[in-house]
């Protein structure tokens, strides 16, 4: 059975001018190394045109633990209009794509969905300095979050910038800090057994340093559990 760590610590933060909520949970799972070993047993494959790496489904008991231990905390922290939550995605994920092979949409921040009450979670399961997750503001529009009302203006702005001189070049690789198009407003470092949760409409990107290991071996690479959590 999976269980939470006896020294689990929870911080409720707010980031940027829009004060988007961000939950940070340190020392989340007591059996964190077991999760790493489980990832090694899985057949991780590239199954998304957007994620720059390989993935496989995480154990059902992991999803159960997260909801059992954090469901009420998430509902309160994000002001969700729900009494219960569920997962639509929960994957072991390992970044493996070389910087020079990234597609354009992988070189800029993104949002996962325009729904305000949809959450994303990233559980870091790697050792060493392999980056974390950064959050951004789009300079032209000033948007830090993209809901349904903002989406048309945001995409028009991106399209107008597609032919401009500030479009990130393939040689620039993973986004790292401020750029002419985006301003970094916050970053959470990837610390082993740290879990972060944020709204999926926040502009964000993996913070992948130039010296990050892009190994496909979960013991050596940038292993996380990436989840989408929804209101029931």
C-alpha positions as CSV (number, residue, x, y, z in Angstrom):
1,X,0.0,0.0,0.0
2,X,1.1,3.5,-0.7
3,X,1.0,6.1,2.1
4,X,1.8,9.7,2.6
5,X,5.2,10.6,4.2
6,X,5.1,11.4,7.9
7,X,6.9,14.6,7.2
8,X,4.6,15.8,4.4
9,X,4.4,19.6,4.2
10,X,1.8,21.6,2.3
11,X,2.2,25.3,1.1
12,X,-0.6,27.2,-0.5
13,X,0.9,30.0,-2.7
14,X,-0.3,32.6,-5.2
15,X,1.7,33.6,-8.2
16,X,1.8,36.5,-10.6
17,X,-0.3,39.6,-10.9
18,X,-3.4,37.4,-11.3
19,X,-2.5,35.6,-8.0
20,X,-3.2,32.1,-9.4
21,X,-3.2,29.5,-6.7
22,X,-0.3,27.0,-6.6
23,X,-0.2,24.2,-4.1
24,X,3.3,22.7,-3.2
25,X,3.5,19.4,-1.3
26,X,6.9,18.3,-0.1
27,X,7.7,14.8,1.0
28,X,4.5,13.5,-0.5
29,X,4.8,9.7,-0.7
30,X,6.5,7.5,1.8
31,X,7.3,4.9,-0.8
32,X,8.7,7.3,-3.4
33,X,11.5,4.9,-4.5
34,X,8.9,2.2,-5.1
35,X,7.3,4.6,-7.6
36,X,10.6,5.0,-9.4
37,X,11.0,1.2,-9.6
38,X,7.4,0.8,-10.9
39,X,8.2,3.3,-13.7
40,X,11.2,1.2,-14.7
41,X,8.9,-1.8,-15.2
42,X,6.6,0.1,-17.5
43,X,6.8,0.3,-21.3
44,X,7.1,4.1,-21.7
45,X,6.3,5.4,-25.2
46,X,5.8,8.7,-27.0
47,X,2.0,9.0,-27.1
48,X,1.5,12.8,-27.3
49,X,2.3,15.4,-30.0
50,X,2.9,17.9,-27.3
51,X,4.8,16.2,-24.5
52,X,8.5,16.1,-25.3
53,X,9.2,12.5,-24.1
54,X,7.7,9.1,-23.2
55,X,4.9,8.1,-20.9
56,X,3.0,5.2,-19.3
57,X,0.0,5.0,-17.0
58,X,0.8,5.4,-13.3
59,X,-0.6,2.9,-10.7
60,X,-4.2,3.2,-9.7
61,X,-3.1,3.1,-6.1
62,X,-1.2,6.4,-6.7
63,X,-4.4,8.1,-7.9
64,X,-6.3,6.7,-4.9
65,X,-3.6,8.0,-2.4
66,X,-3.6,11.5,-3.9
67,X,-7.3,11.9,-3.7
68,X,-7.6,10.3,-0.3
69,X,-4.9,12.6,1.2
70,X,-5.4,15.8,-0.8
71,X,-8.9,16.0,-2.2
72,X,-10.4,18.3,0.4
73,X,-7.3,20.4,0.4
74,X,-7.4,20.9,-3.4
75,X,-11.1,21.8,-3.3
76,X,-10.5,24.4,-0.7
77,X,-7.2,25.8,-2.1
78,X,-8.6,26.2,-5.6
79,X,-12.2,27.1,-4.7
80,X,-13.6,24.2,-6.7
81,X,-17.4,23.8,-7.2
82,X,-17.3,20.1,-6.4
83,X,-17.4,17.7,-3.5
84,X,-15.2,15.1,-5.2
85,X,-12.4,14.9,-7.8
86,X,-11.3,12.4,-10.4
87,X,-8.3,11.9,-12.8
88,X,-8.5,12.2,-16.5
89,X,-4.8,11.7,-17.0
90,X,-2.1,10.2,-14.7
91,X,1.2,9.2,-16.3
92,X,4.7,8.4,-15.5
93,X,6.5,10.9,-17.8
94,X,10.2,11.2,-18.8
95,X,11.5,14.1,-20.9
96,X,13.7,12.7,-23.7
97,X,13.5,15.0,-26.7
98,X,16.8,16.8,-27.5
99,X,16.4,20.6,-27.5
100,X,17.1,21.0,-31.2
101,X,14.3,18.6,-32.1
102,X,11.5,20.5,-30.2
103,X,8.5,21.7,-32.2
104,X,7.6,25.4,-31.9
105,X,4.7,24.8,-29.4
106,X,7.2,22.9,-27.2
107,X,9.6,25.9,-27.1
108,X,7.0,28.3,-25.7
109,X,4.8,28.2,-22.6
110,X,1.4,26.6,-23.0
111,X,-1.9,26.1,-21.2
112,X,-3.6,22.7,-21.0
113,X,-7.3,23.7,-21.1
114,X,-9.3,27.0,-20.8
115,X,-11.5,25.6,-18.0
116,X,-10.8,27.5,-14.8
117,X,-11.6,24.6,-12.4
118,X,-9.4,21.9,-14.1
119,X,-6.2,21.1,-12.3
120,X,-2.7,19.8,-13.3
121,X,-0.3,18.1,-10.9
122,X,3.4,17.3,-11.3
123,X,5.2,14.9,-8.9
124,X,9.0,15.1,-9.3
125,X,10.7,11.8,-9.0
126,X,14.2,12.6,-10.2
127,X,17.4,13.4,-8.3
128,X,19.7,16.4,-8.9
129,X,19.2,19.7,-10.7
130,X,17.0,18.8,-13.6
131,X,14.7,21.8,-13.4
132,X,11.1,22.2,-12.3
133,X,8.0,24.0,-13.6
134,X,7.9,27.7,-14.6
135,X,4.9,30.0,-15.0
136,X,4.7,32.8,-17.5
137,X,2.9,36.0,-18.6
138,X,2.4,36.7,-22.3
139,X,3.9,40.2,-22.8
140,X,1.7,41.4,-25.6
141,X,-1.7,40.5,-24.0
142,X,-0.5,40.6,-20.3
143,X,-2.3,37.2,-19.8
144,X,-1.0,34.7,-17.2
145,X,-4.0,32.5,-17.6
146,X,-6.1,31.7,-20.7
147,X,-9.8,31.1,-20.2
148,X,-12.4,30.7,-23.0
149,X,-13.0,34.5,-23.1
150,X,-9.3,35.2,-23.5
151,X,-8.4,32.4,-25.9
152,X,-9.3,34.1,-29.2
153,X,-7.2,37.2,-28.4
154,X,-4.3,35.1,-27.2
155,X,-4.2,33.0,-30.3
156,X,-4.5,36.0,-32.6
157,X,-1.5,37.5,-30.8
158,X,0.5,34.3,-31.1
159,X,-0.4,34.1,-34.8
160,X,0.8,37.7,-35.4
161,X,4.0,36.9,-33.6
162,X,4.7,33.8,-35.7
163,X,6.3,35.8,-38.4
164,X,8.1,38.2,-36.1
165,X,11.8,38.4,-35.2
166,X,11.2,37.3,-31.6
167,X,9.9,33.8,-32.5
168,X,12.1,31.3,-30.6
169,X,14.4,29.5,-32.9
170,X,14.9,25.8,-32.9
171,X,18.5,26.3,-31.7
172,X,17.2,27.9,-28.5
173,X,15.6,24.7,-27.3
174,X,13.6,24.6,-24.1
175,X,12.4,27.9,-22.8
176,X,14.5,29.2,-19.9
177,X,13.4,32.3,-18.1
178,X,12.3,35.6,-19.8
179,X,12.1,35.9,-23.5
180,X,10.9,38.8,-25.8
181,X,7.4,37.2,-26.0
182,X,7.0,35.8,-22.4
183,X,8.0,36.9,-18.9
184,X,8.6,34.3,-16.2
185,X,6.5,35.1,-13.2
186,X,7.3,32.1,-10.9
187,X,9.1,28.8,-10.8
188,X,9.0,25.8,-8.6
189,X,12.2,23.8,-8.4
190,X,12.0,20.0,-9.1
191,X,12.8,18.5,-5.7
192,X,12.6,14.7,-5.3
193,X,9.1,13.7,-3.9
194,X,7.7,17.2,-4.3
195,X,4.2,17.5,-5.8
196,X,2.8,20.8,-7.3
197,X,-0.8,21.4,-8.3
198,X,-2.0,24.4,-10.4
199,X,-4.9,25.4,-12.6
200,X,-4.5,24.0,-16.2
201,X,-5.3,27.3,-17.7
202,X,-2.1,28.9,-16.4
203,X,0.7,29.5,-18.9
204,X,3.5,27.2,-17.9
205,X,6.3,25.1,-19.1
206,X,8.7,22.5,-17.9
207,X,11.9,24.3,-16.8
208,X,14.5,22.0,-18.5
209,X,18.1,23.1,-17.9
210,X,20.7,22.7,-20.6
211,X,22.5,20.0,-18.5
212,X,19.3,18.0,-17.8
213,X,19.6,14.3,-18.3
214,X,17.4,13.2,-21.3
215,X,17.9,9.5,-20.6
216,X,14.9,7.3,-21.2
217,X,15.9,5.3,-18.0
218,X,13.5,6.5,-15.3
219,X,16.3,6.0,-12.7
220,X,18.6,8.4,-14.6
221,X,16.2,10.7,-16.5
222,X,13.7,13.4,-15.6
223,X,10.9,11.3,-14.2
224,X,7.7,12.8,-13.0
225,X,4.1,11.7,-12.5
226,X,1.9,14.2,-14.5
227,X,-1.8,14.3,-13.8
228,X,-5.0,16.1,-14.9
229,X,-7.5,16.3,-12.0
230,X,-11.1,17.3,-12.7
231,X,-14.3,18.1,-10.8
232,X,-16.8,15.3,-10.6
